[in-house]
Amino acid sequence: MSNLYGAFNQKMDYVFKIVLIGDSAVGKSQLLARFARNEFNLESKATIGVEFQTKTLVIDNKMVKAQIWDTAGQERYRAVTSAYYRGAVGAMLVYDMTKRQSFDHMASWLEELRGHADKNIVIMLIGNKCDLGTLRTVPTEDAQEFAEKENLYFMETSALEKTNVESAFMTILIEIYQIINKKSLTASDRLDYAKSASLKGTRIIVPGQDSDPNARKAGCCMTS
């Protein structure tokens, strides 16, 4: 318990605001609950407006508070939630890989995000519910092509099975940290963070690191 209290009493070095956006019922709230509290609720109800949670963690020996905003996906809330993009340094564009329409809407969500957020915001495309493989309607290749075209990170996740949830959030947070500090963690550091969650059949696209073979290896994790 003393370590927990010590973490909360210690001064934060950074506070990073992350927003989760995408259609309703794609699992944004469940991803946040899994990362922030390691919880999953089958009875979860649709988010109304905007909710947020925080998680404190350590990156490169610095105390970082991730302030993660979960935005409602319903059309009637979008005028309200767009104001919450301001000040965000990271964003997750979330679609349900069993619902093609939710993926097809990613382009408009991305356009809205870029219209309201800082131009240097770190963005990751998330294909959620990869545990429902037999119901897939969005091929991984389609999502990878979209992510590469738009210069986004990409992962497939399962909030239910915990697959890649921590890795997705940590990838964004580490990249934000690197940009703010204008320095890179070593390839081994990135691998250590990547190994903090199980990586199952997932590719992470890391823009701007193609010249570094070690970075490419750290950013592209495939398992059979």
Stockholm file with secondary structure:
# STOCKHOLM 1.0

chainA/1-224         MSNLYGAFNQKMDYVFKIVLIGDSAVGKSQLLARFARNEFNLESKATIGVEFQTKTLVIDNKMVKAQIWDTAGQERYRAVTSAYYRGAVGAMLVYDMTKRQSFDHMASWLEELRGHADKNIVIMLIGNKCDLGTLRTVPTEDAQEFAEKENLYFMETSALEKTNVESAFMTILIEIYQIINKKSLTASDRLDYAKSASLKGTRIIVPGQDSDPNARKAGCCMTS
#=GR chainA/1-224 SS CHHHHHHHHSCCSEEEEEEEESSTTSSHHHHHHHHHHSCCCTTCCCCCSEEEEEEEEEETTEEEEEEEEEECCSGGGHHHHGGGGTTCSEEEEEEETTCHHHHHTHHHHHHHHHHHSCTTCEEEEEEECTTCGGGCCSCHHHHHHHHHHHTCEEEECBTTTTBTHHHHHHHHHHHHHHHHHTCCCCHHHHHHHHTTSCCCSCCCCCTTCTTCHHHHHHHCCCCC
#=GC SS_cons         CHHHHHHHHSCCSEEEEEEEESSTTSSHHHHHHHHHHSCCCTTCCCCCSEEEEEEEEEETTEEEEEEEEEECCSGGGHHHHGGGGTTCSEEEEEEETTCHHHHHTHHHHHHHHHHHSCTTCEEEEEEECTTCGGGCCSCHHHHHHHHHHHTCEEEECBTTTTBTHHHHHHHHHHHHHHHHHTCCCCHHHHHHHHTTSCCCSCCCCCTTCTTCHHHHHHHCCCCC
//
